Amino acid sequence: MLWLDDLDRFLLPGGLDQGILSALLEQRVVVMATMRSEVYGNYSERALRGVDVDVASVRRLGSRVLNLIEPLVLDRQWSETEMGRLHAHLANPDSDRRLADAAHHHGVHGIAEYLAAGPKLLEEFLTNRRQPKGHPSGAALVQAAIDLARAGISTPLPAETLLKLSTCYLSAGDASRLQAESPEQALAWATEIQFGVAGMLVATDTTEAWRPFDYLVDAVASAVEATAIPDEVWEAAVRHANGGSELLPVGRSAFRFGRLVLAERCFSPLAARGNHVAMHDLGFVQRERRPEHTWPSWYRTVSETGTPVQARALGALHEIEGRWVEAAACYERAASQGDALAMRLRGVIAQRHRKDDDEVHGWYVRAAKGGDEVATAFFNKPGIYRSEMGHELASETWNPNVEWDEEDEEPWQMTARTSRILSCNLEILADMAHDELTELGDQPISPNSFGIFFALLPASTWNQPRHWRRRVLRALDDLNEDIALGHSPHPRCTAEELALHFALQSASAMTCDEPDLVTEFTQGLPEQQGDYDWDVCSDLLFQDHDVLFLYDPMLQGLEHPDNPLNRRMGIGDLRPEGWFEEFGNVPPRDPSRGFSH
């Protein structure tokens, strides 16, 4: 076999032509080649019309060769099927760590690019940083970008900013070498596309701003002796993030590095604007920095006539201090001025201290009516439906007063009628979700979205795009396929867990309120002990019900695997991006199964 990497290098006069290719094929040589898509396009007839005559003449020779081959287009990003096979492989404890890193960090580059280019770029960076005749200014430029990313900055930065910070990494001994490398040359070296894939600094839509190749950031951050981030770089990170969405990640990075003063500078303005997450993070920082009696004065001076945001901020401070009565009073003051978030936080205090359920319910109702997303989603939490009128279809269930021998019991299975009704409701929900996909597209869900399946999901998912929602739809189909194959529908990922919870709720409502429809759906199927025992289904089909914590206003933030309570309870990753990761103790689904809707 003959492999020609970067085929365009061989499509030159004196290189590969029709005659040589024909001779190779006659000798039964398998010829394979790779060519980047943008280069391949240069050989099209349309592209040849717009170039110099001599260049066009040379490219036409190559075009004749390309006309003899069968092209296979390989996308930079792996397909959902390929990613499914990767995740199935990673479920094996002996899987390659490099693949796991690539799956977690590849970003816009794709798995192959991350694996192929990353180690080479790292070697190039480390070599030139140390070599006497290397590129010290260019390497310092890259190091500045890497450390800004380590400090929590994920957005691209202007070359001017990186060049200014690069001097932090250059010693006096580098002076003689610096004279041979201008800032323009340093930037050109750092941004040059290498190995046909990427540069150490990656351009965005505009070539005026740059960010480091992700592999370099991961490698430097995970090094046994990771270098410290200079003070100037921390200051630049705070300046760049100030007032933007990156103050929180920069503050958390500063906290991890022990930069408590910087962390407080990041969290304080967010807390002042009512960011509840920042308020709590600020509390942790201040506990480390100072005793309780020296809390910042700007918190203490908030008057009772302050804005709802100020009142809410003071309430959060009281919570941190454990002063629940004072916190409740602050939230009530903000709620009286129409602050929906304060209404929800007041309900959380009532819930946390086991107050009257009616009080908790009342606060969450007020918050939901005020447009609070979390409070709205709280009322969508799925559960088994029970008829208030007593018309529920009869089911013969297990009697706890009857003695039974566990060894004589057959493994539990849903009855035929139960399976049929559950299957019908999975199909109904899937049809609803399918109809909504086209209408919703990538639009976010709003608190006033009624009668929409995707609005029933936890509020943390309401901003997910269409392709994410389509995978939730497939979870409904996968569960229904299990039933069609004669199996009980045991969920294999978080999305399937929640899909099944809603299907059980819908099925239990149907057996309570629509007995005639149930009779029609189950015609010809035998009655059995345990028909329509949805409580037993709920107990035995799931490994646990942790996913329902996502609806609890008191447990917001629990979805993150780094959350202390999450770690203590062993819950795992419940963030939307982790919903389709299959559990490690279940057989994986066929990654090539596609979508039925």
N, C-alpha and C positions, 0 to 999 in steps of 0.2 A: 504494500500500500504506500502511496506517495501522498504526504500531507503538506500542503502549501499554505503556511500561515501568512495572513495579509496578502491575498492573491494579487492585489494590484502591484506589488513589488515585482511580480514575475511577468506582468503583461506589458513589457517594454520591448523595444526592438532588440532582437537577439535572445529574448526570453521564451516563455511558453507561447506557442502559436498553434494553429489548427493542425499542422503537420506533426508536430511533436506530440500533441494530445492524441491524435489518431494512432501514432506508433505505440504510445503507452497502452492504449486500450486494446490494440491488437495483441500485445504481450500479456493481456489479462491483468494489467496493473490497475488496482483500484485507486482512483485519483479523488482526493477530498481536499477542500480548501475552505478558508474562512475569509470573509471580507466584511468590513463594517458597512452598514446600510447606506450611510451618507456617501461613501465612496462608490458603492455599487450603482447608486443613482447617477453618478457622473458619466456612466457608459450608455445611458439611454439616448435614443435618437433626439429627443427634445433637448437634452443637456448638450449634445454635441453641436447643435445649431448655434449656440451662444458663445462658443469659445474660439480661440485663435485657430487658424487653418492647420498649422503644424501640430498643435496639441490635439485637435480633432482627428487628424490623420493617425496619430499614435494610438489614441483611444479607440478608433474604429477597429484596429487590429485586435485589441483586447475585447471589443464588443463581439467580434466574430467567435472568439473562444467562449465567451459567456453564453452565446446563443446555443452552444452545444451541450450545456450543462443543465441539470435540474436543480434550481435553487430551493433551499429550505430556510425559511425565515425563522430565526430564534429570537424571541422577545427578550429584552433585558430583564424585565420582571417575570418571575415564574408565574405560571397559571395557578388557579385555585386547586386544580387537580394535583399539580406538582408540589405545591405547598402542603397539600393534604398528605401526600406520600412522605414528605419531609417530616411533618409532625408525627406521623405514625412511626417513623424510624426513631425520632427523638424520644418517643415513649419508652424505648429500650434503655435501661440504665447504662449499657455499655456503648451507647452511641457516641459519635465523635464530638468532642467539646467544641471543635472549630465550627462544625455545622450549627451547633446550638448557639454559639456567639453570633454567627452570620444571620441566623433566623431572627435573633432578637434585635440586632443592630443595623441590618443592611440598609434600611431606609430607602431612599429613592434609587440607590445604586443597583439593588438586586443582589441575590445570593452569590451568583457566579462572579460578578465584578468584585464584590466584597472579598471573596476567597482568593481570587486570582491576583488582583491588583494590590490588596491591602499589605500582605507581607513584603512585596517588592518595594512599595512606596515607603514602608517603615524602614527597610534596610537602607534605601537611598537617603532618607532623612537622617538616620543615625550616623551613617558614614560621613556625610557632608558636614555634619555638625562637629565632627572631631578631626577630620582630615586637614592637614596644614594647607593644602591647595584646594580645599573644597569650596563650599558656598556658605560661609558663616552667616552672612547677612540674610540669605535666603532661608537657611535653617532657623535663624532667630525669628524671622517673619512667621514661619510655620509654627514654631513653638508658642509664639504669642497667641495665634489663633487657637491652638490646642488648649492652652491654659484658660482662655476666655470661655471655651466650651466647658471645661472642667468647672469653671466658676458659675456655670448655669446659663450662659448665653447660647441660644440655639439659632438665632437669626444671623444672617450675614452681616459683615462689617466692612466699612470702606477701607480700601487699601491704605489710605492716609493714616487711619487709626492704627492699623497693624504695623505699618512702618515706624510710627512714632514709638510704639510699645516694644518693638524688636530690640531697641537699644538696651533694654533691661537685661538682656541675655548675653550681651557682648562685653567681654572684659577688656582691660587696657591692652592686654597682649594681642588682641585681635586687630589693633589699629592698623598695622602694616598690611594685613590681609584685606581689610575693609577698603583700602584705597583702590584695589583691583576689582571691586564689585560695587557698581552704582545701585541706588535704590531701584531703578528701572530693571536692571539685570537681576536683582534679587527677586523682584516680583515675577519676572518672566520665568525664572527657574522654578519658583514655588508653584506657579500656576500651569506649567507646561504639561500637556496631556502625555502621560507616559504609559508604555505597554499597551497603547491603543485603547485605554480605558478611562483614566481620570488623572488629575493632578493632585498634588498634596493639598492645594487649596482649590476648592470647587466653586465655579461661578454659579450665579443665580440667573434670573431672567436678564439682569443687567450685569455687565462685566465690571461694574464699578464697585461691587460688593462681593465678599468672599467668605467662605466658611471652610473649616478643615475637613478632609476626608474622614469619615466616621471611624474607620479602622484605626487611624493614628490616635484619635482621642481615647478609644477603648484600650489600646495597647499601652499608652503612656499612663493612663489612670490605673491600670491593673498591674503595673510594674512593681516589683518588690520594693524598690527604692524610688518611688515616684518623687519627682522634684517638687519643691515648694513653689507656690504661685506668688510672684512678686507683688509687693504692695501696690505698685503702679497699675498692675493688671486688675487687681481687685477693685481699685478706685474706678478704672475704666468700665468695668462690668457694672458697677452700681450706677455710674452716669448713663451708660447705654440703656439700662433697664429702668431708670427712674421714670415713673409715670406710665410705664408700659406693662405688658403682661408678664415680663420676665423678672420683676422684682421678687416674686415669691420663690421661683427656683434659685435665683442668685442668693437670696437670704438663706434658703435651706442648705445650699452648698457652703456658704460661709459658716453656718452653724456646724456642719459636719467637719470643717477644717479648723474649728475652734475659734473662728473669727466672730466673737459674740457681738462686739460693737458694730461691725458691719451688718451682721444679721439683724440687729435691732433697727439700724437705719433703713433696712429694706422693709421690714414688717410694719414699722410704725406708721408710715403714710397710708399703707393699705388698711391697717386697722382703723385709722382715723376716718377712712371713707366707708367703713362698715363691712369690710371683708372679714367674715367670721373665721375663716381658716387662718388668716394672718393674725387675728386676735389671739387665737390659741397658740400659734407658733411663737408669737411675741411673749406670751406668758411663760413658755418653756425657757426662752432665752433669758428673760428677766429673773426667773428663779435661779438660773445659773450665775447671773451677774451680781445680784444684789438681794438683800433681805426685803421682806414684804413692805416694811415701813417706808422704803424709799422708792416706791413706784413712781413713774414719770408724772410730773405735776400736770401735764396737759390732760391726763385722764381725770385727775382729782378735781379739776376746776370746772368740769362740765356741770352746768346748772340745770335745774329742773325745767327750765324754759328752753333748753337746747333743742337742736334739731333731732328728728328721729334717729338719724345716723349716730349722732353724738350719744344719745341716750342708749342706743344699742351697744355702742362701743364700751360705755361705762358698765353696762350690764354684763358684757363678756368679761371685763376685768373682775367684777364681783364673782363671776362663776369661777374664774381661775383661782381666786382667793378662797373659794368655798363659802361665800356669803350669798346663799341662795335667796333669802328673803329680799335682800337689796337688789339682786340681779332681777328677780321677778318684777319688782317695782319699776326698774328701769325699762324692762321690756314692755310692761303695761303702759308706761308713759309714751313710749314710741308707738305702740299699737293704737293708742287713743288718737294719734295723729295720722293713722292710716298706713302704718308701716307693716306690710304683710310678713316680712321675714321676722320681725319682732313678735308677731302673733304666733308664728310657728315655734320660735325659740321659747316663748312663754309656755306653749304646750309641752315642749320637751322637758322643761323644768317640772311641770306637773306630772308628766309621765315618769320621769326619773325618780321622783319622790313618792310614787305610788299614791297620788292624789285620786280623787273620785274620777272614774272613767268618763263621766259626763263632762267634767271640767276639761279633761284632755281632749275629748271629742269636740267640745265647743271651740277651743282655741284652734284646732286644726281645720275646722269648718270655716272659721273666720279667715284663716290664712289662705285656704284654698279659694274662697270667694274673692280675696284680695289679689289673686294671681300668683301665689307662691307655688312653684312647680313641685317641690318635694311634698308639700302638704296635699296638693292635688293628687299626686301619684299614690299617696298613702291610702286613699279611698279606693284605689284600683287593685289592691293586694288580693290575689286569687285565693279562694278557699272553697270548701265543699258547701254547695248550696243545699239548704234545708227548707222545705215548704212550711210556711207559717199557717197554712190552712189545713194541714193534715192530709193532703191528697197524694203524698209520696207513694210510689209503687212499692208494694211489700217486698221485702227481701229476708230470706232466712239466713241469719248471721250466726256467728259463733256465740254460744252462751257460756259466759265465764263460770257459771255454776255447775256445768256438766263436766265430769271428769273425762279426760282423754289422754291417750298415750301418744307422746310425740313421735315415738319410733314407728307407730302404725300409720302416721299421717303421710299422705302423698305430698310432694312439693306443690306449693300453692300456684295456681294458675287462674287467670280471669276466666269466668264462665263465658260461654258462647254469646249470650245476650249482652253481657257487660262489654265484651270485646267489640261487638257490632255497634253499640251505641257510642262507645268511646271513639271508634274509627270514624263514624259519621260526623262526630263533632270535631275531630282533627281535620277532616276534609272541609267542613264548613268554615273553620277558622283559617285554613289555608286559602280557601277561595276569597275570603274577606281580605286577607293580607295581600293576595295577588292583585286584587282590584285596586288596593290602595297604593301599590308600588308605583304604577304609572302616574297616578294623580299626585302623589307626594314628591316623587323624585328624591332630590337631596334636601328638600325643605325641612327645617326643624319642626318638631311638634310644639304646640303651644298649650298652655294650661286650659284654654277654652276649646280644645279639640275633643269633641264628643263623638261617640259611635265609631271610633277608629281603633283597630286592633293594636297598632303600634303605639297609640297613646296610652294603652293599658300597661305597657312596660315601665320599669322604673325610670324616674326622671333623668338618671345619669345616661340613658340611651337616647334621649329625645333629639340630640344633635347628630346622630349617626347618619351616614350617607346611604344612598339607595342600595349599594352592593352589600352593605352590612345587613340591611333589612331583608334583602333577598336570601341571605344565609339563615336568618331566623325562619323565614318561610320554608326553607329546605329542612329545618329541624322538625317542623310539623309533618312534612312529607316522610322524613326518615322514620319517625315514630309510627306513622300509619303503615309504612312498608313492613315494619316489624310485626304488626298485627296481621297484615295480609299473609305473611309467611308462617303464621301460627305461633308466634312468640309473644310473650308479654313485653310491652314497650318500656324497657328499662333505659332511662336517659344515659347518654354517654358524654355529654358536655353540658355546660351551664345553660346554653340556649335551649337545649332539649328539655332540661329540667323545668324551665319556666313555661315552655310550650305545653308540656304535659300538665302542669298545674292549671293552666287556663282551660285545657281540654277537659280535665276532670271537673272543673267548676261548671263548664258549659254542659257536660253530660249529666251532672247531678241536677242541674236546673231543668234539663229536658225531662228527666224521669220524674221530677216533682210536678212540673206545670204542664207538660204536654204528653199525657199518657197515651192518647190516641196515636200520636206520631211515633212514639216508642213502639207501640204494638205493630204499626205498619212496618217499621224498620226491622223488627225482629221476627216477622212472620216466618213460620217454618222452623224456628230454632227452639230446642227443648228448654223448658223451665228447669233451673238447677238451684241447689242451695247456694246462697251467696250472690244471686243475681243482683246487680246494681248496688253492691256494698262499696260505695265510693270511699268511705273512710278507710276500709281495709286496703283498697287500691293505693290510697295516699300514703298509708303506712309502709307498704311492702314494695312499691315500685321505685322508691327513691332511696338513695344511700343516706341522705339527710335533707333537711329543708333549709339549709343555710342561705340559699339564694333569696328566700323571702325576707331576709334581713335588709335587702336593698330598699324595701318599702318603708322601713322604720325611720321616722325623722330623728329619733334619738341616736341612730347608729350610722349617720351619714359619715362617709370616709372609711367605713369598715371594708369597702370593696377593695381597697389597695392592700396588696400583700405585705407592705411595710407597716401597716397600721398595727400598733401594739396589741389591741384586742384581737385583731385578725390573726396575728402570729400566735397569741396565747390559745386561741380556740382552734388553730390549725385549719382555717377556712380556705385559704388559697386566694388566687386572683379572680375577683368577681368584676373587674373593670370590663367595659364593653369589648375592648380589643381581645380579651381572653375568653370570651363566651364560647368560642368554637374550638378551644383546645380540648381534645378528648381526655377523659380521666385515665390515669395510668393503670387502673385495675379493671378495665373493660376492654373487650376486643375492639380494635379500630374498625370504623366503617370503610367501605371501599372508596379510596380517594378519587377514583375515576367515575363515580356514580352520576355526576352532573346534577342538573336541576330538572325536576319534572314539571314545574310551572314556568 
